[in-house]
Amino acid sequence: MDALYTAVATANGREGRAVSSDGRIDLALAMPPELGGNGAGTNPEQLFAAGYAACFASAMSNVGRQMKIDTKDVSVTAEVSIGKDGTGFGLGVVMRVELPETLAGETGRKLVEATHEFCPYSKATRGNIDVELVIE
């Protein structure tokens, strides 16, 4: 791969800080209450969900242009879960894609599936974590 851009961030654990190299991200990190923390900061699952949702929505715009489909009214929500698996912890994602009425049915399904093939986050997770696509 020839990198077009490289993001750089440093963190010191779930109960610390995450800072990007340009200073635009400077966040307190905290365990969510569901995992025994105080919830006084963000957590890696929230950051991953935000990044995946944004990337998927952008990828959908690109795929939509290629398919000659208007995607301006599309909304993407990523739900990232963490849980125990056989060797420790694992992640799962439910990707909720809200489509306008004009994209209901087969056209919308093909758009979402093509986006899932194209999106860099989807490519990175494929075969590593379960990603469920839900079209709403």
C-alpha positions in Angstrom: 0.0 0.0 0.0 1.2 3.5 -0.8 0.1 5.6 2.1 -1.7 8.9 1.2 -2.0 10.0 4.9 -0.9 8.6 8.2 -2.7 9.5 11.4 -0.6 9.3 14.6 -2.0 9.2 18.1 -0.6 8.1 21.5 -2.5 6.7 24.4 -1.4 5.3 27.8 -4.3 2.9 28.5 -8.0 2.9 29.2 -7.6 5.1 32.3 -5.4 7.8 30.8 -5.3 10.1 27.7 -5.3 9.8 23.9 -3.6 12.6 22.0 -3.1 13.0 18.3 0.2 14.2 16.9 -1.5 17.5 15.7 -3.2 18.1 19.1 -6.7 18.1 17.6 -7.6 15.1 19.7 -6.7 15.3 23.4 -9.1 13.1 25.3 -9.4 11.7 28.8 -9.9 8.0 28.6 -12.0 6.0 31.1 -13.5 2.6 31.4 -17.3 2.7 30.9 -19.5 1.9 33.9 -20.5 -1.4 32.3 -16.9 -2.5 32.6 -16.4 -1.3 36.1 -15.2 2.2 35.3 -16.5 5.7 36.2 -17.3 6.7 32.6 -15.6 10.1 33.1 -13.9 9.9 29.7 -14.3 8.3 26.3 -13.2 4.8 25.6 -11.6 3.0 22.6 -14.9 1.4 21.5 -16.5 4.9 21.2 -13.5 6.1 19.2 -13.6 3.0 16.9 -17.3 3.4 16.4 -17.0 7.1 15.4 -14.1 6.3 13.0 -15.9 3.4 11.4 -19.2 5.2 11.0 -17.5 8.2 9.5 -15.4 6.1 7.1 -18.4 3.9 6.1 -20.5 7.0 5.3 -17.7 8.5 3.3 -17.1 5.2 1.5 -20.8 5.1 0.7 -20.6 8.6 -0.9 -17.8 7.3 -3.1 -19.6 4.1 -4.0 -22.8 6.0 -4.6 -21.1 8.3 -7.1 -19.8 5.2 -8.9 -23.3 3.6 -8.9 -24.9 7.0 -9.8 -26.9 6.9 -6.5 -27.6 10.0 -4.4 -26.4 9.3 -0.8 -26.8 12.8 0.7 -29.6 11.7 3.1 -27.8 8.6 4.3 -26.9 8.2 8.0 -24.5 5.6 9.4 -24.3 4.5 13.1 -21.7 2.0 14.3 -22.3 0.1 17.5 -19.1 -1.4 18.7 -19.3 -4.0 21.5 -16.5 -5.6 23.5 -16.9 -8.9 25.2 -15.1 -12.0 26.3 -14.2 -14.5 23.6 -12.2 -17.8 23.9 -8.8 -16.2 24.5 -9.6 -12.9 26.2 -11.7 -10.1 24.7 -13.1 -9.5 21.2 -15.1 -6.9 19.4 -18.3 -7.0 17.4 -19.9 -4.3 15.2 -23.5 -3.6 14.2 -23.4 -1.1 11.3 -26.8 0.6 11.1 -27.4 2.3 7.8 -30.4 4.6 7.6 -31.5 5.1 4.0 -34.1 7.4 2.6 -37.3 5.9 1.1 -35.8 6.4 -2.4 -33.2 3.8 -1.6 -35.5 1.2 -0.1 -35.2 -2.4 -1.3 -32.7 -3.9 -3.6 -30.9 -0.7 -4.6 -30.2 0.2 -1.0 -29.0 -3.3 -0.2 -26.6 -3.4 -3.1 -25.3 0.1 -2.2 -24.6 -1.0 1.5 -23.0 -4.3 0.4 -20.8 -2.6 -2.1 -19.8 0.0 0.5 -18.9 -2.8 2.9 -16.6 -4.3 0.3 -15.0 -0.9 -0.4 -14.7 0.7 3.1 -11.1 0.6 4.5 -12.5 -0.1 8.0 -14.6 -3.0 6.7 -11.6 -4.4 4.9 -9.5 -4.2 8.1 -12.2 -6.0 10.2 -13.1 -8.6 7.6 -12.3 -12.1 9.0 -11.2 -10.5 12.3 -14.5 -9.4 13.9 -18.2 -9.9 13.2 -19.8 -7.0 11.4 -23.5 -7.1 11.0 -25.1 -4.8 8.4 -28.6 -3.5 9.3 -30.4 -1.4 6.8 -33.1 0.9 8.3 
